[in-house]
Amino acid sequence: MWVDHPNLTPEVNRAIKESELSGGIWWKDLPVGSKVIVRTRNTRYEIENREDGSYIQGHEKYCPQPTKASIHGSTFGGSMIKAGWLGVGMYLEFSTDRTITTSQIQDVQEIGGA
C-alpha cells in the first residue's frame, strides 16, 4: 500500500492510494507465463508476459495481433506514471514502435499464469 510522499501534493497522494483501492495488478511483479485482460473504455487488451518480453494485442491499429511491447504502467492522464501498475481508473501506457496511452481502464483481470 502507498505511503504518502512528502514531495507530492495531498491530492496526488490521495489519487495514488485510491488507484490501489480501486483495483489493478503490478505487471512488473508477474511471472513469465502470466496473462492479463485490461478493459479500457474503448478497447479490450490481452497482455502476456513471455520469456522474451511482454506482448499485447487488442487495438485494431496498434496491436491487432500479439505485438512485443514495453508495458510502462498507468497514468492519471498526465506525465506522472505509476511504473509497472495497471490500475483501474487510470490510463494504460505502453509502447511498441511508439508510445500509446489508452482510454481509462475499467477493469484488470489476471486470466492465467505460471
C-alpha positions as CSV (number, residue, x, y, z in Angstrom):
1,M,0.0,0.0,0.0
2,W,1.2,3.5,-0.9
3,V,2.7,5.7,1.8
4,D,2.3,9.4,1.3
5,H,5.3,11.0,-0.3
6,P,6.3,14.4,1.2
7,N,7.1,15.9,-2.2
8,L,3.7,15.2,-3.7
9,T,0.5,17.2,-3.1
10,P,-2.2,15.7,-0.8
11,E,-4.4,15.4,-4.0
12,V,-1.8,13.3,-5.8
13,N,-1.1,11.1,-2.7
14,R,-4.8,10.6,-2.3
15,A,-5.3,9.7,-6.0
16,I,-2.4,7.2,-5.8
17,K,-3.9,5.5,-2.8
18,E,-7.4,5.4,-4.4
19,S,-5.9,3.8,-7.5
20,E,-4.7,0.8,-5.5
21,L,-8.0,0.5,-3.7
22,S,-9.9,0.6,-7.0
23,G,-8.1,-2.5,-8.2
24,G,-5.3,-3.4,-10.5
25,I,-2.2,-5.5,-10.9
26,W,1.5,-5.0,-10.5
27,W,2.5,-6.1,-14.0
28,K,6.2,-5.8,-13.2
29,D,5.9,-8.4,-10.5
30,L,4.0,-11.1,-12.5
31,P,6.0,-14.2,-13.5
32,V,6.7,-15.4,-17.1
33,G,3.5,-17.0,-18.4
34,S,1.1,-14.6,-16.8
35,K,-1.7,-13.2,-18.9
36,V,-3.9,-10.2,-18.0
37,I,-7.0,-8.7,-19.6
38,V,-7.2,-4.9,-19.4
39,R,-10.5,-3.4,-20.4
40,T,-10.4,0.2,-21.2
41,R,-13.3,2.5,-22.1
42,N,-12.7,1.7,-25.8
43,T,-10.7,-1.5,-26.1
44,R,-10.0,-4.9,-24.6
45,Y,-6.3,-5.7,-24.4
46,E,-4.7,-9.0,-23.6
47,I,-1.2,-8.8,-22.3
48,E,1.1,-11.8,-21.9
49,N,4.5,-11.9,-20.1
50,R,6.7,-14.3,-22.2
51,E,10.3,-15.4,-21.8
52,D,11.4,-12.7,-24.3
53,G,9.2,-9.9,-23.0
54,S,5.7,-8.5,-22.9
55,Y,3.2,-9.0,-25.7
56,I,0.0,-7.0,-26.1
57,Q,-3.0,-7.3,-28.5
58,G,-6.4,-5.8,-28.8
59,H,-6.1,-2.4,-30.5
60,E,-7.1,-2.7,-34.2
61,K,-4.5,-0.3,-35.4
62,Y,-1.5,-0.6,-33.0
63,C,-1.6,-4.2,-31.9
64,P,-4.3,-6.3,-33.6
65,Q,-2.1,-9.4,-33.1
66,P,0.3,-10.2,-30.3
67,T,2.9,-7.5,-30.5
68,K,6.1,-7.2,-28.5
69,A,5.7,-4.1,-26.2
70,S,7.1,-2.4,-23.2
71,I,4.4,-2.1,-20.6
72,H,5.2,1.2,-18.8
73,G,2.4,1.3,-16.2
74,S,-0.5,3.7,-15.7
75,T,-1.0,7.4,-15.5
76,F,-3.8,9.7,-14.3
77,G,-3.8,11.2,-17.8
78,G,-0.7,13.3,-17.4
79,S,3.0,12.7,-17.4
80,M,3.4,11.2,-13.9
81,I,3.4,7.4,-14.3
82,K,2.9,4.7,-11.7
83,A,5.5,2.4,-13.2
84,G,4.5,-1.3,-13.5
85,W,1.0,-0.7,-12.1
86,L,-2.1,-1.4,-14.3
87,G,-4.7,0.4,-12.3
88,V,-8.5,0.7,-12.6
89,G,-9.5,4.4,-13.2
90,M,-6.1,5.2,-14.7
91,Y,-4.7,5.1,-18.3
92,L,-2.5,2.2,-19.5
93,E,0.7,3.4,-21.1
94,F,2.7,1.0,-23.3
95,S,5.0,1.3,-26.4
96,T,5.5,-0.8,-29.5
97,D,7.1,1.4,-32.2
98,R,5.5,4.4,-30.5
99,T,4.2,5.3,-27.0
100,I,0.4,4.7,-26.6
101,T,-1.8,6.0,-23.8
102,T,-5.2,4.2,-23.7
103,S,-8.6,5.4,-22.7
104,Q,-9.4,4.9,-19.0
105,I,-9.0,1.4,-17.6
106,Q,-12.4,-0.1,-16.5
107,D,-11.2,-3.5,-15.3
108,V,-8.0,-5.5,-14.9
109,Q,-8.1,-9.3,-14.5
110,E,-5.4,-11.9,-14.4
111,I,-6.6,-14.8,-16.6
112,G,-3.7,-17.2,-16.4
113,G,-0.1,-17.6,-15.4
114,A,2.7,-19.7,-14.3
